[in-house]
Amino acid sequence: MKVALASDHAGFELKAHILDSLSQSDLSLIDLGTDSRDPVDYPDFALRLGISLLENRADRGILICGSGVGASVAANKIPGIRAGLCHDTYSAHQGVEHDDMNVLVLGSRVIGFELACELVRAFLGATFTAEERHQRRLSKVRAIEQQFSKSS
């Protein structure tokens, strides 16, 4: 699995920790920045991450900002991106299993390093169930995206 990671300056240290914790795995990791604690804008990195998924350079993404809220809002503006802000393992795996979540969003000022790694493992270890009810709901989400992308 190819996993892209991106963060703003507030998420830089947590991103580095997650990259380190995943470095011994069989995952292909793509670091999309930022590369320091110098102030940057989270929408720029949400866009980088979203494009990497839409261009099939990555299968899933992990996006980090201070609270996770701004990055989640920005990522979910990209049609085809289903980003979930998670602070518990149930949401991290259930979001994939039921909602085909392709981006895990974390708040570096909300959770610690070890919980973040648990959430990443839950997210990356989960698989979309493709049950009829979940597919039906995702079809409705896609219809909403299409409706509003045509009107803009």
Contact map, one row per residue, 1 for C-alpha under 8 A:
11100000000000000000000001110000000000000000000000000000011100000000000000000000000000000000000000000000000000000000000000000000000000000000000000000000
11110000000000000000000000111100000000000000000000000000111100000000000000000000000000000000000000000000000000000000000000000000000000000000000000000000
11111000000000000000000000111100000000000000000000000000011111000000000000000000000000000000000000000000000000000000000000000000000000000000000000000000
01111100000000000000000000001111000000000000000010010000011111000000000000000000000000000000000000000000000000000000000000000000000000000000000000000000
00111110000000100000000000001111100000000000000010000000000011100000000000000000000000000000000000000000000000000000000000000000000000000000000000000000
00011111000000100000000000000011110000000000110110000000000011110000000000000000000000000000000000000000000000000000000000000000000000000000000000000000
00001111111100100000000000000001110000000100110000000000000000111000000000000000000000000000000000000000000000000000000000000000000000000000000000000000
00000111111100000000000000000000110000111100100000000000000000011100000000000000000000000000000000000000000000000000000000000000000000000000000000000000
00000011111100000000000000000000010111110000000000000000000000001000000000000000000000000000000000000000000000000000000000000000000000000000000000000000
00000011111110000000000000000000000010000000000000000000000000011100000000000000000000000000000000000000000110000000000000000000000000000000000000000000
00000011111111100000000000000000000000000000000000000000000000011100000000000000000000000000000000000000001100000000000000000000000000000000000000000000
00000011111111110000000000000000111110000000000000000000000000010000000000000000000000000000000000000000000000000000000000000000000000000000000000000000
00000000011111111000000000000000000000000000000000000000000000000000000000000000000000000000000000000000000000000000000000000000000000000000000000000000
00000000001111111100000000000000000000000000000000000000000000010000000000000000000000000000000000000000000100001000000000000000000000000000000000000000
00001110001111111110000000000000000000000000000000000000000000010000000000000000000000000000000000000000000000000000000000000000000000000000000000000000
00000000000111111111000000000000000000000000000000000000000000000000000000000000000000000000000000000000000000000000000000000000000000000000000000000000
00000000000011111111100000000000000000000000000000000000000000000000000000000000000000000000000000000000000000001000000000000000000000000000000000000000
00000000000001111111110000000000000000000000000000000000000000000000000000000000000000000000000000000000000000001001100000000000000000000000000000000000
00000000000000111111111000001000000000000000000000000000000000000000000000000000000000000000000000000000000000000000000000000000000000000000000000000000
00000000000000011111111100000000000000000000000000000000000000000000000000000000000000000000000000000000000000000000000000000000000000000000000000000000
00000000000000001111111100000000000000000000000000000000000000000000000000000000000000000000000000000000000000000000100000000000000000000000000000000000
00000000000000000111111110100000000000000000000000000000000000000000000000000000000000000000000000000000000000000000000000000000000000000000000000000000
00000000000000000011111110101000000000000000000000000000000000000000000000000000000000000000000000000000000000000000000000000000000000000000000000000000
00000000000000000001111111000000000000000000000000000000000000000000000000000000000000000000000000000000000000000000000000000000000000000000000000000000
00000000000000000000011111100000000000000000000000000000000000000000000000000000000000000000000000000000000000000000000000000000000000000000000000000000
10000000000000000000000111110000000000000000000000000000000000000000000000000000000000000000000000000000000000000000000000000000000000000000000000000000
11100000000000000000011011111000000000000000000000000000000000000000000000000000000000000000000000000000000000000000000000000000000000000000000000000000
11100000000000000000000001111100000000000000000000000000000000000000000000000000000000000000000000000000000000000000000000000000000000000000000000000000
01111000000000000010001000111110000000000000000000000000000000000000000000000000000000000000000000000000000000000000000000000000000000000000000000000000
01111000000000000000000000011111000000000000000000000000010000000000000000000000000000000000000000000000000000000000000000000000000000000000000000000000
00011100000000000000000000001111100000000000000000000000000000000000000000000000000000000000000000000000000000000000000000000000000000000000000000000000
00011110000000000000000000000111110000000000100110000000000000000000000000000000000000000000000000000000000000000000000000000000000000000000000000000000
00001111000100000000000000000011111000000000100000000000000000000000000000000000000000000000000000000000000000000000000000000000000000000000000000000000
00000111100100000000000000000001111110010000100000000000000000000000000000000000000000000000000000000000000000000000000000000000000000000000000000000000
00000000000100000000000000000000111110000000000000000000000000000000000000000000000000000000000000000000000000000000000000000000000000000000000000000000
00000000100100000000000000000000011111000000000000000000000000000000000000000000000000000000000000000000000000000000000000000000000000000000000000000000
00000000110100000000000000000000011111100000000000000000000000000000000000000000000000000000000000000000000000000000000000000000000000000000000000000000
00000000100000000000000000000000000111110000000000000000000000000000000000000000000000000000000000000000000000000000000000000000000000000000000000000000
00000001100000000000000000000000000011111000000000000000000000000000000000000000000000000000000000000000000000000000000000000000000000000000000000000000
00000001100000000000000000000000010001111100000000000000000000000000000000000000000000000000000000000000000000000000000000000000000000000000000000000000
00000001000000000000000000000000000000111111100000000000000000000000000000000000000000000000000000000000000000000000000000000000000000000000000000000000
00000011000000000000000000000000000000011111110000000000000000001000011001000000000000000000000000000000000000000000000000000000000000000000000000000000
00000000000000000000000000000000000000001111111000000000000000000000011001100000000000000000000000000000000000000000000000000000000000000000000000000000
00000000000000000000000000000000000000001111111100000000000000000000000000000000000000000000000000000000000000000000000000000000000000000000000000000000
00000111000000000000000000000001110000001111111110000000000000100000000000000000000000000000000000000000000000000000000000000000000000000000000000000000
00000110000000000000000000000000000000000111111111000000000000100000001101100000000000000000000000000000000000000000000000000000000000000000000000000000
00000000000000000000000000000000000000000011111111100000000000000000000001100100000000000000000000000000000000000000000000000000000000000000000000000000
00000100000000000000000000000001000000000001111111110000000000000000000000000000000000000000000000000000000000000000000000000000000000000000000000000000
00011100000000000000000000000001000000000000111111111000000010100000000000000000000000000000000000000000000000000000000000000000000000000000000000000000
00000000000000000000000000000000000000000000011111111100000010000000000000100100100000000000000000000000000000000000000000000000000000000000000000000000
00000000000000000000000000000000000000000000001111111110000000000000000000000000000000000000000000000000000000000000000000000000000000000000000000000000
00010000000000000000000000000000000000000000000111111111110000000000000000000000000000000000000000000000000000000000000000000000000000000000000000000000
00000000000000000000000000000000000000000000000011111111111110000000000000000000100000000000000000000000000000000000000000000000000000000000000000000000
00000000000000000000000000000000000000000000000001111111100000000000000000000001100000000000000000000000000000000000000000000000000000000000000000000000
00000000000000000000000000000000000000000000000000111111110000000000000000000000000000000000000000000000000000000000000000000000000000000000000000000000
00000000000000000000000000000000000000000000000000011111111000000000000000000000000000000000000000000000000000000000000000000000000000000000000000000000
01000000000000000000000000000000000000000000000000011111111000000000000000000000000000000000000000000000000000000000000000000000000000000000000000000000
11110000000000000000000000000100000000000000000000011011111110000000000000000000000000000000000000000000000000000000000000000000000000000000000000000000
11110000000000000000000000000000000000000000000000001001111110000000000000000000000000000000000000000100000000000000000000000000000000000000000000000000
11110000000000000000000000000000000000000000000000001000011111000000000000000000000000000000000000000110000000000000000000010000000000000000000000000000
00111100000000000000000000000000000000000000000011001000011111100000000000000000000000000000000000000111000000000000000000000000000000000000000000000000
00111100000000000000000000000000000000000000000000000000000111110000000000000000000000000000000000000011110000000000000100000000000000000000000000000000
00001110000000000000000000000000000000000000110010000000000011111001001100000000000000000000000000000011110000000000000000000000000000000000000000000000
00000111011101100000000000000000000000000000000000000000000001111101001000000000000000000000000000000000111100000000000000000000000000000000000000000000
00000011111000000000000000000000000000000100000000000000000000111111111000000000000000000000000000000000011100000000000000000000000000000000000000000000
00000001011000000000000000000000000000000000000000000000000000011111000000000000000000000000000000000000001111000000000000000000000000000000000000000000
00000000000000000000000000000000000000000000000000000000000000001111110000000000000000000000000000000000011111000000000000000000000000000000000000000000
00000000000000000000000000000000000000000000000000000000000000111111111100000000000010000000000000000000111100000000000000000000000000000000000000000000
00000000000000000000000000000000000000000000000000000000000000001011111110000000000010000000000000000000001000000000000000000000000000000000000000000000
00000000000000000000000000000000000000000110000000000000000000001011111111000000000000000000000000000000000000000000000000000000000000000000000000000000
00000000000000000000000000000000000000000110010000000000000000111001111111100000000000000000000000000000100000000000000000000000000000000000000000000000
00000000000000000000000000000000000000000000010000000000000000100001111111110000001110000000000000000000100000000000000000000000000000000000000000000000
00000000000000000000000000000000000000000000000000000000000000000000111111111000000000000000000000000000000000000000000000000000000000000000000000000000
00000000000000000000000000000000000000000110011000000000000000000000011111111100000000000000000000000000000000000000000000000000000000000000000000000000
00000000000000000000000000000000000000000010011001000000000000000000001111111100111000000000000000000000000000000000000000000000000000000000000000000000
00000000000000000000000000000000000000000000000000000000000000000000000111111110111000000000000000000000000000000000000000000000000000000000000000000000
00000000000000000000000000000000000000000000000000000000000000000000000011111110100000000000000000000000000000000000000000000000000000000000000000000000
00000000000000000000000000000000000000000000001001000000000000000000000001111111100000000000000000000000000000000000000000000000000000000000000000000000
00000000000000000000000000000000000000000000000000000000000000000000000000011111100000000000000000000000000000000000000000000000000000000000000010000000
00000000000000000000000000000000000000000000000000000100000000000000000000000111110000000000000000000000000000000000000000000000000000000000010000000000
00000000000000000000000000000000000000000000000001001100000000000000000000111111111000000000000000001110000000000000000000000000000000000000000000000000
00000000000000000000000000000000000000000000000000000000000000000000000000110001111100000000000000111110000000000000000000000000000000000000000000000000
00000000000000000000000000000000000000000000000000000000000000000000000100110000111110000000000000001111100000000000000000000000000000000000000000000000
00000000000000000000000000000000000000000000000000000000000000000000000100000000011111000001001000001011100000000000000000000000000000000000000000000000
00000000000000000000000000000000000000000000000000000000000000000001100100000000001111100000000000000001111000000000000000000000000000000000000000000000
00000000000000000000000000000000000000000000000000000000000000000000000000000000000111111011000000000001110000000000001000000000000000000000000000000000
00000000000000000000000000000000000000000000000000000000000000000000000000000000000011111011000000000000011000100001001000000000000000000000000000000000
00000000000000000000000000000000000000000000000000000000000000000000000000000000000001111111000000000000000000000000001000000000000000000000000000000000
00000000000000000000000000000000000000000000000000000000000000000000000000000000000001111111100000000000000000000000011001100000000000000000000000000000
00000000000000000000000000000000000000000000000000000000000000000000000000000000000000011111110000000000000000000000000001000000000000000000000000000000
00000000000000000000000000000000000000000000000000000000000000000000000000000000000001111111111000000000000000000000000000000000000000000000000000000000
00000000000000000000000000000000000000000000000000000000000000000000000000000000000101111111111100000001000000000000001101100000000000000000000000000000
00000000000000000000000000000000000000000000000000000000000000000000000000000000000000001111111110000000000000000000000001111110000000000000000000000000
00000000000000000000000000000000000000000000000000000000000000000000000000000000000000000111111111100000000000000000000000000100000000000000000000000000
00000000000000000000000000000000000000000000000000000000000000000000000000000000000100000011111111111000000000000000000000100000000000000000000000000000
00000000000000000000000000000000000000000000000000000000000000000000000000000000000000000001111111111100000000000000000000100111000000000000000000000000
00000000000000000000000000000000000000000000000000000000000000000000000000000000000000000000111111111000000000000000000000000111110000000000000000000000
00000000000000000000000000000000000000000000000000000000000000000000000000000000000000000000011111110000000000000000000000000001110001000000000000000000
00000000000000000000000000000000000000000000000000000000000000000000000000000000010000000000011111111000000000000000000000000001000001000100000000000000
00000000000000000000000000000000000000000000000000000000000000000000000000000000010000000000001111111100000000000000000000000011000000000100000000000000
00000000000000000000000000000000000000000000000000000000000000000000000000000000111100000000001110111111000000000000000000000000000000000000000000000000
00000000000000000000000000000000000000000000000000000000001110000000000000000000111000000000000100011111000000000000000000000000000000000000000000000000
00000000000000000000000000000000000000000000000000000000000111100000000000000000111100000000000000001111100000000000000000000000000000000000000000000000
00000000000000000000000000000000000000000000000000000000000011100000000000000000001111000001000000001111110000000000000100100000000000000000000000000000
00000000000000000000000000000000000000000000000000000000000001110001001100000000001111000000000000000011111000000000000000000000000000000000000000000000
00000000000000000000000000000000000000000000000000000000000001111011000000000000000011100000000000000001111100100001000000000000000000000000000000000000
00000000001000000000000000000000000000000000000000000000000000011111100000000000000010100000000000000000111111100000000000000000000000000000000000000000
00000000011001000000000000000000000000000000000000000000000000011111000000000000000000000000000000000000011111110000000000000000000000000000000000000000
00000000010000000000000000000000000000000000000000000000000000000110000000000000000000000000000000000000001111110000000000000000000000000000000000000000
00000000000000000000000000000000000000000000000000000000000000000110000000000000000000000000000000000000001111110000000000000000000000000000000000000000
00000000000000000000000000000000000000000000000000000000000000000000000000000000000000100000000000000000011111111011000000000000000000000000000000000000
00000000000000000000000000000000000000000000000000000000000000000000000000000000000000000000000000000000000111111111000000000000000000000000000000000000
00000000000001001100000000000000000000000000000000000000000000000000000000000000000000000000000000000000000000111111100000000000000000000000000000000000
00000000000000000000000000000000000000000000000000000000000000000000000000000000000000000000000000000000000000011111110000000000000000000000000000000000
00000000000000000000000000000000000000000000000000000000000000000000000000000000000000000000000000000000000000111111111000000000000000000000000000000000
00000000000000000100000000000000000000000000000000000000000000000000000000000000000000100000000000000000010000111111111100000000000000000000000000000000
00000000000000000100100000000000000000000000000000000000000000000000000000000000000000000000000000000000000000001111111110000000000000000000000000000000
00000000000000000000000000000000000000000000000000000000000000000000000000000000000000001000000000000000000000000111111111000000000000000000000000000000
00000000000000000000000000000000000000000000000000000000000000000000000000000000000001111001000000000000000000000011111111100000000000000000000000000000
00000000000000000000000000000000000000000000000000000000000001000000000000000000000000000001000000000001000000000001111111110000000000000000000000000000
00000000000000000000000000000000000000000000000000000000000000000000000000000000000000000000000000000000000000000000111111111000000000000000000000000000
00000000000000000000000000000000000000000000000000000000000000000000000000000000000000001101100000000000000000000000011111111100000000000000000000000000
00000000000000000000000000000000000000000000000000000000000000000000000000000000000000001001101100000001000000000000001111111100000000000000000000000000
00000000000000000000000000000000000000000000000000000000000100000000000000000000000000000000100000000000000000000000000111111100000000000000000000000000
00000000000000000000000000000000000000000000000000000000000000000000000000000000000000000000100000000000000000000000000011111110000000000000000000000000
00000000000000000000000000000000000000000000000000000000000000000000000000000000000000000000110110000000000000000000000001111111000000000000000000000000
00000000000000000000000000000000000000000000000000000000000000000000000000000000000000000000100110010000000000000000000000001111100000000000000000000000
00000000000000000000000000000000000000000000000000000000000000000000000000000000000000000000000111110000000000000000000000000111110000000000000000000000
00000000000000000000000000000000000000000000000000000000000000000000000000000000000000000000000011000000000000000000000000000011111001000000000000000000
00000000000000000000000000000000000000000000000000000000000000000000000000000000000000000000000011000000000000000000000000000001111101100000000000000000
00000000000000000000000000000000000000000000000000000000000000000000000000000000000000000000000000000000000000000000000000000000111111100000000000000000
00000000000000000000000000000000000000000000000000000000000000000000000000000000000000000000000000000000000000000000000000000000011111110000000000000000
00000000000000000000000000000000000000000000000000000000000000000000000000000000000000000000000000000000000000000000000000000000001111111000000000000000
00000000000000000000000000000000000000000000000000000000000000000000000000000000000000000000000001100000000000000000000000000000111111111100000000000000
00000000000000000000000000000000000000000000000000000000000000000000000000000000000000000000000000000000000000000000000000000000011111111110000000000000
00000000000000000000000000000000000000000000000000000000000000000000000000000000000000000000000000000000000000000000000000000000000111111111000000000000
00000000000000000000000000000000000000000000000000000000000000000000000000000000000000000000000000000000000000000000000000000000000011111111100000000000
00000000000000000000000000000000000000000000000000000000000000000000000000000000000000000000000000110000000000000000000000000000000001111111110000000000
00000000000000000000000000000000000000000000000000000000000000000000000000000000000000000000000000000000000000000000000000000000000000111111111000000000
00000000000000000000000000000000000000000000000000000000000000000000000000000000000000000000000000000000000000000000000000000000000000011111111100000000
00000000000000000000000000000000000000000000000000000000000000000000000000000000000000000000000000000000000000000000000000000000000000001111111110000000
00000000000000000000000000000000000000000000000000000000000000000000000000000001000000000000000000000000000000000000000000000000000000000111111111000000
00000000000000000000000000000000000000000000000000000000000000000000000000000000000000000000000000000000000000000000000000000000000000000011111111100000
00000000000000000000000000000000000000000000000000000000000000000000000000000000000000000000000000000000000000000000000000000000000000000001111111110000
00000000000000000000000000000000000000000000000000000000000000000000000000000010000000000000000000000000000000000000000000000000000000000000111111111000
00000000000000000000000000000000000000000000000000000000000000000000000000000000000000000000000000000000000000000000000000000000000000000000011111111100
00000000000000000000000000000000000000000000000000000000000000000000000000000000000000000000000000000000000000000000000000000000000000000000001111111110
00000000000000000000000000000000000000000000000000000000000000000000000000000000000000000000000000000000000000000000000000000000000000000000000111111111
00000000000000000000000000000000000000000000000000000000000000000000000000000000000000000000000000000000000000000000000000000000000000000000000011111111
00000000000000000000000000000000000000000000000000000000000000000000000000000000000000000000000000000000000000000000000000000000000000000000000001111111
00000000000000000000000000000000000000000000000000000000000000000000000000000000000000000000000000000000000000000000000000000000000000000000000000111111
00000000000000000000000000000000000000000000000000000000000000000000000000000000000000000000000000000000000000000000000000000000000000000000000000011111
